[in-house]
Amino acid sequence: MLLKDFKLSIGDCIFTYQGSWLNKQIMWFSKWRVPKNRTETIAHVAMYIGDNAKGEPQVFEADWKGLSVNSGLGYNNKKFTIHTASPIGIIIDQYHIEKLNSFIHNNLKTHYAFLQLAGIATKKILGLHRIGDWDKDAMICSECYCETLKHVWGVVLTDNPEGITPLDIYYSKKMSVNQPEG
């Protein structure tokens, strides 16, 4: 699937997997202690925030460079596995778009929480319910998505956003998985 195969709305979650070393590690720990019937291959999340003036999709995400706004066109190639889901019950109006833009502006350049990945691995291996925030001044991709939803729309996917994985978001009861068009 390509990103362009999905009809996206602001706030939608884009789930990706590309088979890199880091993606494989994230998938391995994401699936640790997860029911075997959950087979989606997902290691990263980004939030669709609308199209730019050229009509190109834009995403807000946390990657190894930190929190940033990037073109979603990078996901339109065959090296990515892509899924999307919509948070249930959010309203897309001018008020929330302004809140979204403000949240993004205030959090740009926040660092990536590499240490938090170790915390999630520890949580999964030991079967812990929650972990603390191992890197308070930084975020991982799934934490970025959860915090954005919470601050802009008041949607709380988890009481432990620093310990959530992309698969946890995908299987949340507060998300509706989208099917590609056509």
ZICOR-V804374 format. One record per pair of residues at least 4 apart in sequence whose C-alpha atoms are under 7 Angstrom apart, sorted by the first residue. I is the first residue (numbers start at 1). GAP is how many residues later the second one is. D is the distance in whole Angstrom. If there is no record, write none. Layout:
i: <I	I>
gap: <GAP	GAP>
d: <D	D>
//
This chain:
i: <1	1	1	2	2	2	2	2	3	3	3	4	5	5	6	6	7	8	10	10	10	10	11	11	11	11	12	12	12	12	12	12	13	13	13	13	13	13	13	14	14	14	14	14	14	14	15	15	15	15	15	15	15	16	16	16	16	16	16	16	16	17	17	17	17	17	17	17	17	18	18	18	18	19	19	20	21	22	23	23	24	25	26	26	27	27	27	28	29	29	30	30	32	33	42	42	43	44	44	45	45	45	46	46	46	46	46	47	47	47	47	48	48	48	49	49	49	50	50	51	51	51	51	52	52	52	56	56	57	57	57	58	58	58	58	59	59	59	59	60	60	60	61	61	61	61	61	62	62	62	62	62	62	62	62	63	63	63	64	65	65	66	66	66	66	67	67	67	67	67	67	68	68	75	84	84	85	85	85	85	86	86	86	86	87	87	87	88	88	88	90	92	92	93	94	95	96	96	96	97	98	99	99	100	100	101	102	103	104	110	111	111	112	112	112	113	113	113	113	115	115	115	116	116	116	116	117	118	119	119	119	120	120	121	122	123	123	123	123	124	130	130	131	133	139	139	140	141	142	142	142	142	143	143	143	143	144	145	146	146	146	147	148	149	149	149	150	150	150	157	160	164	165	166	167	168	170>
gap: <4	80	81	73	74	75	76	80	72	73	79	72	175	176	174	175	174	4	38	39	40	82	36	37	38	75	35	36	72	73	74	75	32	33	34	35	71	72	73	31	32	33	34	69	70	71	27	29	30	31	67	68	69	26	27	28	29	64	65	66	67	6	24	25	26	27	63	64	65	5	61	62	63	4	5	4	4	4	4	20	4	4	4	17	4	15	16	4	92	95	135	137	92	91	124	125	123	97	122	96	97	121	13	14	15	95	99	12	13	14	98	10	11	12	9	10	11	7	8	4	5	6	7	4	5	6	15	17	14	15	16	11	12	13	14	10	11	12	13	8	9	10	6	7	8	80	83	4	5	6	50	77	78	79	82	4	49	78	48	46	47	43	44	45	46	40	41	42	43	44	45	40	41	5	93	94	90	91	92	93	89	90	91	92	87	88	89	86	87	88	63	4	5	4	4	4	4	56	57	4	4	4	53	4	52	4	4	4	4	28	27	28	26	27	28	22	25	26	27	4	19	20	4	17	18	19	4	4	4	12	15	4	43	4	4	4	5	7	8	4	30	33	32	29	4	5	4	4	4	22	23	24	4	18	19	21	4	4	4	11	15	4	4	4	5	6	4	5	6	17	4	4	4	4	4	4	5>
d: <7	6	6	7	5	6	7	7	6	5	7	7	5	6	5	6	7	6	5	5	6	7	6	6	6	7	6	5	7	6	5	7	6	6	5	6	6	5	6	5	5	6	7	6	5	7	6	6	5	7	6	5	6	5	6	5	6	6	5	5	7	6	6	5	5	6	5	5	7	7	6	5	6	6	6	6	6	6	6	5	6	6	6	6	6	6	5	6	6	7	6	6	6	7	6	6	6	6	6	6	6	6	6	6	5	7	7	5	5	6	6	6	5	7	6	5	7	6	6	5	5	4	5	5	6	7	7	7	6	5	7	7	6	5	5	6	5	6	6	6	5	6	6	6	7	6	7	5	4	6	6	7	6	4	6	7	6	7	6	7	6	6	5	4	4	7	5	5	5	6	7	5	6	6	6	5	6	5	4	5	6	5	6	7	6	4	6	5	5	6	6	6	7	6	6	6	6	6	7	6	6	6	6	6	6	6	6	6	6	6	5	7	5	5	6	6	5	5	5	7	6	6	6	7	5	6	6	6	6	7	7	6	6	6	6	6	5	7	6	7	6	6	6	6	6	6	6	6	6	6	6	6	6	5	5	7	6	6	6	6	6	6	6	5	6	5	4	5	5	7	7	6	7	6	6	6	7>
//
